[in-house]
Amino acid sequence: MLRILLLLLLIATSSIAQSQLKRLNIEVKPDFQFQIISVRTLQSWTGLSDSDTLVLNFFPDFKIESLKVNGKKTGFKYSKADSSIRIFKGEIDKLELEIHYSGKPHQAVKAPWDGGFIWKKDTLGNEWLTSAVQGVGSNLWWPSPSRYDNEPEISEVTCVYPDNLFFKGNGRLKSDSILTNGLRKTTWRTTYPINTYNISLNIGNYAHWSDTLILNDNSKLSLDFYPLKNNIEASKRQFQQAKPMLECFNKTFDNYPFQKDGYSVVETPYAGMEHQSCIAYGNGYVDGYLGKDYSGIGLNFDFILIHESGHEWWGNSVSAKNEEDFWLHEAFCTYAEYVYVNCLYGNDKAEEYINGKKRLVQNEGAILGSLDSGADMYSKGSLMLFTLSGFTDTPEEFIKIVGDFYKKFAYKSISSAEVFAYFSLRIKNCNPAFFNQYLGVKEPPVLKVEIKISNGNSVISCKVLNAIENFQMPLFLKNKEGELRKILVGKESMTENLIGIGWTIQETKGYFILAK
């Protein structure tokens, strides 16, 4: 009965319409001296007949100079109390919305963690403007949908800026021209649904070089890189890591999801961000994370390039339906790091790599339902998926299931319940309680184990002390000869009789705490 209910959940939720914002156009003119922006945005909306009011989230730092619906001025309320615009549109289900506004956008102090605009000068003294607004939201600089999964199907961003610089945006370059007054006008266009926080500005003294990758179906993927001009040689050396990474993810999950828009990387003054088809990179053209060994096992690769590119599949293509589902972006993308290590270095090194994540887990609170669970949605989330793989017979079998999961939900916004339902249907002995234990409980499973010797054999008794109802997890045992045995353990105490002595719990095969 449970499997039938899970199947019905998948069918029902996957058929829900994804978006009401069909098309988005933004034209921005930044003033570098005063660090303000003047903006004109056009938005095409459909499916709005259920209400005569459209609500957009928008920071109260801007002055709205004009607002039109279908070419006519209309009534609206700009509430600074809840940072929203309420537009009285009448009983229509389609509208073209035009808003002109200007002001000083919030500036990030420690991007990308606090979110905002970053106005800087590069080492040569050139102006440099970038944005990173994942946590705070796109409403920091443009009027945005109030629903988290409302992704514009097509977006165009235009910048008018000093002609000695270059604007790199999401997607493909649509137009680029030098104006007569010392300014340049550049437009970039995306042709896939895009998370609103992924729409980014990057204006700087950029160079450009390109490459091509042949995909699994023999089609071509364009690769474009935009370092600052004084870093072009360093970028050509460091970004050689991009092709093996893309080949690994293409083979494991599916071809790069935004082929028509291409894959590109742009240098930023902050560490990095997964801006769709425009990966933000600020790792200093060194391996590790800002030059430090982030793996914990002495394995060096460019962490920012690999992780943020992994988000093209996990976060940008398969996206969270609501803010409380955001963990899936980071958990699956961090698991993709494990996949990358597996591709390049083999299963043993990949297992060592994922176990290295244990040192980063804080266990300060539940992950589920929080946008601010720190490193746990990354490290603990990926360790949960690694533990989940123990239900299957081989790591390769589980990685294939993850790839099938990606293919089913590519270009969709999904809920945590849909994730739980899918894997519970695909993996024997798994059910949603497994996910709720790791994501909804502060501590990971606390395992009490007793091993006794009886007549020259081992008797192992174990249970999970903090288990929720119906939770069970795979637990691996190993003897001195290297033989592995797998048992399922949960809330109720269970006993396993094993031939011989010297059996031990394999802590490297999952994430749990042994009770003292």
C-alpha positions as CSV (number, residue, x, y, z in Angstrom):
1,M,0.0,0.0,0.0
2,L,2.8,2.4,0.9
3,R,4.5,2.0,-2.6
4,I,1.1,2.6,-4.3
5,L,0.7,5.9,-2.3
6,L,4.2,6.9,-3.2
7,L,3.6,6.3,-6.8
8,L,0.4,8.4,-6.7
9,L,2.3,11.2,-5.1
10,L,4.9,11.2,-7.9
11,I,2.2,11.2,-10.6
12,A,0.2,14.0,-8.9
13,T,3.1,16.3,-8.1
14,S,5.0,16.0,-11.3
15,S,2.0,17.1,-13.3
16,I,1.6,20.5,-11.5
17,A,2.3,23.5,-13.7
18,Q,5.7,25.0,-13.0
19,S,5.6,28.7,-13.9
20,Q,3.5,31.7,-14.4
21,L,6.3,34.1,-15.3
22,K,6.9,33.3,-19.0
23,R,9.4,35.9,-20.1
24,L,11.6,38.3,-18.4
25,N,13.5,41.3,-19.8
26,I,15.8,43.5,-17.6
27,E,17.8,46.5,-18.8
28,V,20.3,47.9,-16.3
29,K,22.4,51.0,-16.4
30,P,24.9,51.0,-13.5
31,D,26.5,54.2,-12.2
32,F,29.9,53.1,-10.8
33,Q,30.6,56.4,-9.2
34,F,27.5,56.5,-7.0
35,Q,27.0,52.7,-7.0
36,I,23.3,53.0,-8.1
37,I,21.4,51.3,-10.9
38,S,18.6,52.5,-13.2
39,V,16.5,49.6,-14.4
40,R,13.6,48.9,-16.8
41,T,12.0,45.5,-16.6
42,L,9.4,43.9,-18.8
43,Q,7.6,40.7,-17.6
44,S,5.1,38.5,-19.4
45,W,2.7,36.7,-17.0
46,T,0.0,34.1,-17.7
47,G,-2.4,32.0,-15.6
48,L,-3.4,34.8,-13.2
49,S,-7.2,34.7,-13.5
50,D,-7.7,33.3,-9.9
51,S,-6.8,36.7,-8.4
52,D,-7.1,40.4,-9.3
53,T,-3.8,41.2,-7.6
54,L,-0.3,40.2,-8.6
55,V,2.2,40.2,-5.7
56,L,5.9,40.7,-6.5
57,N,8.7,40.6,-3.9
58,F,11.0,43.7,-4.1
59,F,13.5,45.3,-1.8
60,P,12.4,48.7,-0.4
61,D,15.6,50.4,-1.5
62,F,14.4,51.6,-4.9
63,K,12.2,54.4,-6.2
64,I,9.5,53.2,-8.6
65,E,9.2,55.8,-11.3
66,S,6.5,54.2,-13.5
67,L,4.5,51.0,-13.6
68,K,2.3,49.9,-16.5
69,V,0.1,46.8,-17.1
70,N,-0.6,46.0,-20.8
71,G,0.7,49.5,-21.7
72,K,-1.5,51.4,-19.3
73,K,-0.7,52.9,-15.9
74,T,-2.4,50.9,-13.1
75,G,-2.8,51.1,-9.4
76,F,-0.2,49.5,-7.2
77,K,1.0,49.4,-3.6
78,Y,4.7,49.4,-2.8
79,S,4.9,48.1,0.7
80,K,8.2,48.7,2.4
81,A,7.0,46.8,5.5
82,D,7.0,43.4,3.7
83,S,9.1,44.3,0.7
84,S,6.4,43.7,-1.9
85,I,4.6,45.3,-4.8
86,R,0.9,44.6,-5.1
87,I,-0.4,45.3,-8.5
88,F,-4.2,45.6,-9.1
89,K,-4.5,44.0,-12.5
90,G,-8.2,43.2,-12.7
91,E,-9.8,40.0,-13.9
92,I,-7.3,39.0,-16.6
93,D,-5.2,36.0,-16.9
94,K,-2.4,37.5,-19.1
95,L,-0.4,40.7,-18.7
96,E,2.6,42.5,-19.8
97,L,4.2,44.3,-16.9
98,E,6.6,47.3,-17.3
99,I,8.4,48.8,-14.4
100,H,11.0,51.6,-14.3
101,Y,12.9,52.1,-11.0
102,S,16.3,53.3,-9.7
103,G,18.3,53.3,-6.5
104,K,21.2,51.8,-4.5
105,P,21.0,48.0,-4.3
106,H,22.1,46.3,-1.1
107,Q,25.8,45.6,-1.1
108,A,27.2,42.2,0.0
109,V,29.8,42.4,2.8
110,K,30.8,38.7,2.5
111,A,29.5,37.4,-0.9
112,P,28.1,35.0,-1.7
113,W,27.1,34.2,1.9
114,D,25.2,37.4,2.7
115,G,24.1,38.3,-0.9
116,G,24.0,41.5,-2.8
117,F,25.9,43.6,-5.3
118,I,29.7,43.7,-5.2
119,W,31.3,47.0,-6.5
120,K,35.1,46.7,-6.7
121,K,38.1,47.7,-8.7
122,D,40.4,44.9,-10.1
123,T,44.1,44.9,-9.6
124,L,44.6,47.1,-12.6
125,G,42.2,49.7,-11.3
126,N,39.3,48.8,-13.6
127,E,35.7,49.0,-12.4
128,W,34.2,45.6,-11.6
129,L,30.6,44.9,-10.7
130,T,29.1,41.5,-9.9
131,S,26.1,40.1,-8.1
132,A,25.3,37.1,-5.9
133,V,21.8,36.9,-4.3
134,Q,21.1,33.2,-3.6
135,G,20.1,33.5,0.0
136,V,18.5,36.9,0.0
137,G,16.8,36.4,-3.4
138,S,16.5,38.1,-6.7
139,N,14.0,40.6,-5.3
140,L,17.1,42.4,-4.0
141,W,17.5,44.0,-7.4
142,W,14.4,43.2,-9.6
143,P,10.7,42.7,-8.8
144,S,10.4,38.9,-8.5
145,P,7.8,36.2,-8.2
146,S,6.7,35.5,-4.7
147,R,6.7,31.7,-5.4
148,Y,10.1,30.0,-5.1
149,D,9.6,27.7,-8.1
150,N,8.3,30.4,-10.5
151,E,11.1,30.4,-13.1
152,P,11.0,32.6,-16.2
153,E,11.1,30.3,-19.3
154,I,13.1,32.9,-21.3
155,S,15.1,35.7,-19.9
156,E,17.1,38.6,-21.4
157,V,19.4,40.9,-19.5
158,T,20.8,44.0,-21.1
159,C,23.4,46.3,-19.6
160,V,24.5,49.8,-20.7
161,Y,27.9,50.5,-19.2
162,P,31.4,52.0,-19.9
163,D,32.8,50.8,-23.3
164,N,36.2,49.8,-21.8
165,L,34.5,46.9,-20.0
166,F,32.4,43.9,-20.9
167,F,29.2,42.5,-19.5
168,K,28.9,38.7,-19.1
169,G,25.4,37.4,-18.4
170,N,23.5,34.1,-18.4
171,G,23.0,32.2,-21.6
172,R,24.0,33.2,-25.1
173,L,25.3,36.6,-26.3
174,K,22.4,38.1,-28.2
175,S,23.8,41.5,-29.1
176,D,26.8,43.7,-28.4
177,S,27.4,47.2,-29.7
178,I,29.5,50.3,-28.9
179,L,27.4,53.4,-28.5
180,T,28.5,56.9,-29.5
181,N,28.7,58.3,-26.0
182,G,31.5,56.2,-24.5
183,L,29.0,53.4,-23.5
184,R,28.5,49.8,-24.6
185,K,25.2,47.9,-24.7
186,T,25.2,44.1,-24.4
187,T,22.4,41.6,-24.1
188,W,22.5,38.0,-23.0
189,R,19.6,35.5,-23.4
190,T,18.6,32.3,-21.8
191,T,16.3,29.8,-23.4
192,Y,15.6,27.4,-20.5
193,P,13.7,27.9,-17.2
194,I,16.0,29.6,-14.7
195,N,16.0,30.0,-11.0
196,T,15.5,33.7,-10.3
197,Y,18.5,34.0,-8.0
198,N,20.7,32.6,-10.8
199,I,20.2,35.7,-13.0
200,S,23.5,37.6,-12.6
201,L,25.4,40.7,-13.6
202,N,29.2,40.5,-14.3
203,I,30.8,43.7,-15.7
204,G,34.5,43.9,-15.8
205,N,37.7,44.0,-17.8
206,Y,37.1,40.5,-19.1
207,A,39.0,38.5,-21.7
208,H,37.4,35.6,-23.5
209,W,38.6,32.2,-24.8
210,S,36.6,29.2,-25.9
211,D,36.7,25.4,-26.5
212,T,34.3,22.7,-27.6
213,L,33.2,19.4,-25.9
214,I,31.7,16.5,-27.9
215,L,28.7,15.1,-26.0
216,N,27.4,11.5,-25.7
217,D,25.2,11.9,-28.7
218,N,28.1,13.4,-30.8
219,S,26.6,16.9,-30.6
220,K,28.8,19.8,-29.6
221,L,28.8,21.8,-26.4
222,S,30.4,25.2,-26.5
223,L,32.7,26.1,-23.6
224,D,33.4,29.8,-22.9
225,F,35.6,31.3,-20.3
226,Y,35.7,34.9,-19.1
227,P,38.7,35.7,-16.9
228,L,39.9,39.2,-16.1
229,K,42.4,40.1,-18.9
230,N,45.4,39.8,-16.6
231,N,44.4,36.2,-15.6
232,I,43.9,34.7,-19.1
233,E,46.9,32.5,-19.0
234,A,46.2,31.2,-15.5
235,S,42.6,30.5,-16.6
236,K,43.8,28.4,-19.6
237,R,45.9,26.3,-17.2
238,Q,43.3,25.9,-14.5
239,F,40.2,25.4,-16.6
240,Q,41.6,22.3,-18.2
241,Q,39.8,20.6,-15.4
242,A,36.4,21.5,-16.9
243,K,36.4,18.9,-19.7
244,P,37.0,15.8,-17.6
245,M,34.4,17.1,-15.1
246,L,31.8,17.7,-17.7
247,E,32.5,14.3,-19.4
248,C,32.0,12.6,-16.0
249,F,28.7,14.3,-15.3
250,N,27.5,13.9,-18.8
251,K,28.2,10.1,-18.6
252,T,26.8,9.7,-15.1
253,F,23.7,11.9,-15.1
254,D,22.9,13.0,-18.6
255,N,24.3,15.5,-21.2
256,Y,24.9,19.0,-20.0
257,P,21.3,20.4,-19.4
258,F,21.7,23.8,-21.0
259,Q,23.3,22.9,-24.3
260,K,21.6,25.7,-26.4
261,D,22.9,28.3,-23.9
262,G,26.3,26.8,-23.6
263,Y,28.6,26.2,-20.6
264,S,30.6,29.3,-19.4
265,V,32.6,30.4,-16.4
266,V,33.2,34.1,-15.4
267,E,35.7,35.4,-12.9
268,T,34.2,37.1,-9.8
269,P,35.7,38.7,-6.7
270,Y,33.9,36.2,-4.4
271,A,34.5,32.5,-4.2
272,G,31.8,31.2,-6.5
273,M,28.1,30.7,-7.3
274,E,26.1,28.4,-9.6
275,H,24.7,31.0,-11.9
276,Q,23.1,29.0,-14.7
277,S,25.2,28.8,-17.9
278,C,27.4,31.5,-16.3
279,I,29.3,29.9,-13.4
280,A,30.8,32.5,-11.1
281,Y,34.4,31.6,-10.3
282,G,36.7,33.3,-7.7
283,N,38.9,30.5,-6.5
284,G,42.2,32.3,-7.5
285,Y,43.1,29.7,-10.2
286,V,44.4,27.3,-7.6
287,D,43.3,23.8,-6.5
288,G,41.4,23.1,-3.4
289,Y,39.2,25.8,-1.9
290,L,41.0,29.2,-2.0
291,G,44.2,27.3,-2.0
292,K,43.4,25.0,0.9
293,D,42.9,21.2,0.8
294,Y,39.1,21.1,1.1
295,S,39.0,17.3,0.6
296,G,40.6,16.5,3.9
297,I,42.5,13.6,2.3
298,G,45.2,15.5,0.3
299,L,43.3,15.2,-2.9
300,N,43.6,18.4,-4.9
301,F,41.3,19.7,-7.6
302,D,39.6,23.0,-8.1
303,F,36.7,22.6,-5.7
304,I,34.8,25.7,-6.8
305,L,35.0,24.8,-10.5
306,I,33.8,21.3,-9.9
307,H,31.1,22.0,-7.2
308,E,29.5,25.1,-8.8
309,S,29.5,23.4,-12.2
310,G,27.8,20.3,-10.6
311,H,24.9,22.7,-9.8
312,E,24.0,22.9,-13.5
313,W,22.5,19.5,-13.0
314,W,21.6,19.7,-9.3
315,G,19.9,23.0,-8.5
316,N,19.7,24.7,-11.9
317,S,18.1,21.8,-13.8
318,V,16.6,19.8,-11.0
319,S,15.4,22.5,-8.6
320,A,13.7,22.9,-5.2
321,K,10.0,23.5,-5.3
322,N,10.0,25.6,-2.1
323,E,12.6,27.1,0.1
324,E,12.3,24.2,2.6
325,D,13.4,21.8,-0.2
326,F,16.6,23.7,-0.9
327,W,18.7,21.0,0.7
328,L,18.5,18.9,-2.4
329,H,20.5,21.4,-4.4
330,E,23.5,21.1,-2.1
331,A,23.2,17.5,-1.0
332,F,23.0,16.1,-4.6
333,C,25.7,18.6,-5.8
334,T,28.1,17.6,-3.1
335,Y,27.3,13.9,-3.9
336,A,28.3,14.9,-7.5
337,E,31.8,15.7,-6.1
338,Y,31.9,12.0,-5.0
339,V,30.9,11.0,-8.5
340,Y,33.6,13.2,-10.0
341,V,36.3,11.6,-7.7
342,N,34.9,8.2,-8.6
343,C,35.3,8.9,-12.3
344,L,38.9,10.2,-12.0
345,Y,40.4,8.2,-9.2
346,G,38.2,5.1,-8.6
347,N,35.7,3.9,-6.0
348,D,38.2,3.5,-3.1
349,K,39.4,7.1,-3.3
350,A,35.8,8.3,-3.8
351,E,34.7,6.5,-0.6
352,E,37.6,8.1,1.3
353,Y,36.6,11.5,-0.1
354,I,33.0,11.3,1.0
355,N,34.0,10.1,4.4
356,G,36.2,13.2,4.7
357,K,33.0,15.2,4.7
358,K,32.2,13.9,8.2
359,R,34.6,16.4,9.7
360,L,32.5,19.3,8.3
361,V,29.1,18.2,9.8
362,Q,27.9,20.5,12.6
363,N,24.6,18.8,13.6
364,E,23.4,22.1,15.0
365,G,19.8,21.6,13.8
366,A,17.5,19.9,11.4
367,I,18.2,20.4,7.7
368,L,14.7,20.0,6.3
369,G,12.8,23.2,6.0
370,S,15.8,25.5,6.4
371,L,17.7,27.7,3.9
372,D,20.3,28.3,6.6
373,S,21.5,24.9,7.8
374,G,25.1,25.8,7.1
375,A,27.5,23.1,5.9
376,D,25.1,20.3,7.0
377,M,22.9,20.5,3.9
378,Y,26.1,20.0,1.9
379,S,28.1,17.5,3.9
380,K,25.5,15.7,6.0
381,G,23.2,15.7,3.0
382,S,25.7,14.0,0.7
383,L,26.7,11.5,3.5
384,M,22.9,10.6,3.7
385,L,23.0,9.8,0.0
386,F,26.1,7.8,0.4
387,T,24.5,5.9,3.3
388,L,21.4,5.4,1.1
389,S,23.6,3.7,-1.5
390,G,24.3,1.0,1.0
391,F,20.8,-0.4,0.3
392,T,21.8,-1.3,-3.2
393,D,24.2,-4.2,-4.1
394,T,27.0,-2.0,-5.6
395,P,27.9,1.7,-5.7
396,E,27.5,1.6,-9.5
397,E,23.9,0.5,-9.1
398,F,23.1,3.4,-6.9
399,I,24.9,5.9,-9.1
400,K,22.7,4.7,-12.0
401,I,19.6,5.2,-9.9
402,V,20.7,8.8,-9.2
403,G,21.2,9.3,-13.0
404,D,17.7,7.9,-13.6
405,F,16.4,10.3,-10.9
406,Y,18.0,13.2,-12.7
407,K,16.6,12.3,-16.1
408,K,13.1,12.0,-14.7
409,F,13.1,15.4,-13.0
410,A,15.4,17.5,-15.3
411,Y,14.1,21.1,-15.8
412,K,11.6,20.6,-13.0
413,S,11.0,22.1,-9.6
414,I,10.3,19.3,-7.1
415,S,9.5,18.9,-3.4
416,S,11.3,16.9,-0.8
417,A,8.3,14.5,-0.7
418,E,8.9,13.7,-4.4
419,V,12.6,12.9,-3.7
420,F,11.6,10.6,-0.9
421,A,9.0,8.9,-2.9
422,Y,11.2,8.3,-5.9
423,F,14.0,6.6,-4.0
424,S,11.6,4.7,-1.8
425,L,10.1,3.2,-5.0
426,R,13.4,2.4,-6.7
427,I,15.4,1.0,-3.7
428,K,14.3,-2.1,-1.8
429,N,13.9,-1.6,2.0
430,C,14.1,2.2,1.7
431,N,11.2,4.4,2.8
432,P,10.7,8.1,3.5
433,A,11.6,7.7,7.1
434,F,15.2,7.2,6.1
435,F,15.3,10.8,4.7
436,N,13.3,12.3,7.6
437,Q,15.8,10.7,10.0
438,Y,18.8,12.4,8.4
439,L,17.1,15.7,7.4
440,G,14.5,16.2,10.1
441,V,16.5,15.1,13.2
442,K,19.4,17.1,14.6
443,E,21.7,14.2,15.3
444,P,22.5,11.5,12.7
445,P,21.5,7.9,13.7
446,V,23.1,7.0,17.1
447,L,24.0,3.4,16.9
448,K,24.3,1.2,20.0
449,V,26.3,-2.0,19.3
450,E,27.2,-4.9,21.5
451,I,29.4,-7.7,20.2
452,K,29.7,-10.9,22.2
453,I,31.6,-14.1,21.6
454,S,29.7,-17.4,21.9
455,N,31.1,-20.8,21.1
456,G,33.9,-19.2,18.9
457,N,31.4,-17.1,16.9
458,S,30.2,-13.5,17.1
459,V,26.8,-12.4,18.2
460,I,26.1,-8.7,17.3
461,S,23.1,-6.8,18.8
462,C,22.4,-3.3,17.7
463,K,19.7,-0.6,17.4
464,V,19.4,3.1,16.6
465,L,18.7,4.9,19.8
466,N,17.2,8.1,18.2
467,A,15.4,6.3,15.4
468,I,12.0,7.7,14.3
469,E,9.2,5.3,13.4
470,N,9.9,3.0,10.4
471,F,13.5,4.2,10.0
472,Q,16.1,1.6,9.1
473,M,19.5,1.9,7.6
474,P,22.1,-0.5,6.1
475,L,25.0,-1.4,8.4
476,F,28.1,-3.1,7.2
477,L,30.2,-5.6,9.2
478,K,33.7,-6.8,8.3
479,N,35.8,-9.6,9.6
480,K,39.6,-10.0,9.6
481,E,39.5,-11.8,6.3
482,G,37.8,-8.8,4.6
483,E,34.4,-10.4,4.3
484,L,31.5,-7.9,4.3
485,R,28.0,-8.6,5.7
486,K,25.1,-6.1,5.5
487,I,22.3,-5.9,8.0
488,L,19.4,-3.5,8.4
489,V,19.1,-1.8,11.7
490,G,16.4,0.6,13.1
491,K,14.5,1.4,16.2
492,E,14.0,-2.1,17.5
493,S,17.0,-4.1,18.7
494,M,18.2,-6.8,16.3
495,T,20.6,-9.7,16.7
496,E,22.9,-11.2,14.0
497,N,24.9,-14.4,14.5
498,L,28.2,-14.4,12.5
499,I,30.7,-17.2,12.0
500,G,34.0,-16.5,13.6
501,I,35.4,-13.6,15.6
502,G,37.0,-10.3,14.8
503,W,33.9,-8.7,13.2
504,T,33.8,-4.9,13.3
505,I,31.4,-2.1,12.3
506,Q,32.4,-0.4,9.1
507,E,32.0,3.3,9.8
508,T,33.3,4.2,6.4
509,K,30.2,2.6,4.7
510,G,27.7,5.1,6.1
511,Y,27.1,8.1,8.4
512,F,26.1,7.4,12.0
513,I,27.5,7.9,15.5
514,L,28.5,5.0,17.7
515,A,27.0,5.3,21.2
516,K,29.5,5.3,24.0
